[in-house]
Every structure is written in structure tokens, then in C-alpha cells.
Amino acid sequence: RLDANPMARPTPSAMRHRAGRVIRYDDVVAGGATHFLRRATIDMDALAAELSVSRATLYRVVEGRDRLLGDVLWSLGEPILAKERRAVTSRDVDLRYPPPA
């Protein structure tokens, strides 16, 4: 439901209805990365509170703590890996993964 003001922001229930979800997976991974860097673990109850969603909603979006932890670790490590790959200058190194058969 939108207010009479056309510049008004949609209410959370209108956003849920329109988007189909309260929170996107990418937002959970970003929040999970921040949470992990602060606590060195993923506490799903605390993360749900930080993201202002219920624990049930969080589990529906992420399909489990293990998958979320894997994606959080990948989101933190992938930029470093990409930077280091770009820094390699040797012609004798095959940077393709998996290597061609």
C-alpha cells in the first residue's frame, strides 16, 4: 500500500508483496560478511536480528547456515584471488581453472 503522496516510499508489506521476498540473497550475504568479520562466525539468530528479518525468513532465503557461510567466505576471498590472478605475469603459469585436459 502506498500513501497518497506519490513520492512516499512503499511500506514494508507493499515491498514484500511486490518483490515476493523481504530480503534478497545478496543482501543476506553482504550482511553475513559484515557479521562474520565482526564475530568470526555466523550466528543465524543474531544475523536475523541485524538484518531485521525473522529467523524463519532468513533460513528460507539462504537454504541453511552452511551454504551461507560458504558464500560469505567466497565473497570475502574472491576479490583477493582475482587481484592476485591479475598480478601474475609469468608466461609459464596457466591461470585457467580447471586446467585444460
C-alpha positions as CSV (number, residue, x, y, z in Angstrom):
1,R,0.0,0.0,0.0
2,L,1.3,3.4,-0.9
3,D,0.4,6.6,0.8
4,A,-1.5,9.3,-1.1
5,N,1.8,11.1,-1.6
6,P,3.3,9.9,-4.9
7,M,6.8,10.5,-3.5
8,A,6.2,8.3,-0.5
9,R,8.2,5.1,-0.1
10,P,6.3,1.8,-0.2
11,T,5.5,0.2,3.2
12,P,7.4,-3.0,4.1
13,S,4.2,-5.1,3.4
14,A,3.9,-3.5,-0.1
15,M,7.6,-4.2,-0.8
16,R,7.1,-7.8,0.3
17,H,4.0,-8.2,-1.8
18,R,5.7,-6.7,-4.9
19,A,9.1,-8.3,-4.6
20,G,7.9,-11.7,-3.2
21,R,10.7,-11.6,-0.6
22,V,11.5,-9.5,2.4
23,I,15.2,-9.6,1.7
24,R,17.4,-10.6,-1.2
25,Y,20.1,-13.3,-1.0
26,D,22.8,-10.9,-2.0
27,D,21.8,-8.6,0.9
28,V,22.0,-11.6,3.3
29,V,25.5,-12.5,2.0
30,A,26.7,-8.9,2.4
31,G,25.2,-8.7,5.9
32,G,26.7,-12.1,6.7
33,A,30.1,-11.0,5.6
34,T,30.0,-8.0,8.0
35,H,28.7,-10.2,10.7
36,F,31.4,-12.8,10.1
37,L,34.2,-10.2,10.1
38,R,32.9,-8.9,13.5
39,R,32.3,-12.2,15.2
40,A,34.4,-14.8,13.3
41,T,31.3,-17.0,13.0
42,I,27.8,-16.9,11.6
43,D,25.1,-16.8,14.4
44,M,21.9,-17.1,12.5
45,D,19.7,-15.7,15.3
46,A,22.0,-12.7,15.7
47,L,22.2,-12.2,11.9
48,A,18.5,-12.3,11.5
49,A,18.1,-9.6,14.2
50,E,20.8,-7.5,12.5
51,L,19.0,-7.8,9.1
52,S,15.6,-7.1,10.7
53,V,14.1,-10.3,9.5
54,S,12.8,-13.4,11.3
55,R,14.9,-16.4,11.7
56,A,12.5,-18.4,9.5
57,T,12.7,-15.8,6.7
58,L,16.5,-15.9,6.9
59,Y,16.5,-19.7,6.6
60,R,14.1,-19.6,3.7
61,V,16.3,-17.1,1.8
62,V,19.7,-18.8,2.5
63,E,18.8,-22.5,2.5
64,G,20.9,-23.2,5.5
65,R,23.9,-21.9,7.5
66,D,26.5,-24.0,5.7
67,R,25.6,-22.6,2.3
68,L,25.6,-19.0,3.7
69,L,29.0,-19.5,5.4
70,G,30.4,-20.8,2.1
71,D,29.1,-17.9,0.1
72,V,30.2,-15.4,2.8
73,L,33.7,-16.8,2.7
74,W,33.8,-16.8,-1.1
75,S,32.5,-13.2,-1.2
76,L,35.4,-12.2,1.1
77,G,38.1,-14.3,-0.7
78,E,37.2,-13.9,-4.3
79,P,38.3,-10.3,-4.7
80,I,41.7,-11.2,-3.3
81,L,42.0,-14.2,-5.5
82,A,41.0,-12.1,-8.6
83,K,43.6,-9.4,-7.7
84,E,46.4,-11.9,-7.3
85,R,45.5,-13.6,-10.6
86,R,45.8,-10.2,-12.3
87,A,49.2,-9.7,-10.6
88,V,50.7,-12.9,-12.0
89,T,52.9,-12.0,-15.0
90,S,54.7,-15.3,-15.7
91,R,54.1,-16.7,-19.1
92,D,54.7,-20.2,-17.8
93,V,51.7,-20.2,-15.5
94,D,48.3,-21.5,-16.7
95,L,45.7,-19.4,-14.8
96,R,42.8,-21.4,-16.2
97,Y,40.9,-23.5,-13.6
98,P,40.3,-26.2,-14.0
99,P,43.4,-26.7,-16.3
100,P,42.6,-28.0,-19.8
101,A,42.9,-31.7,-20.2
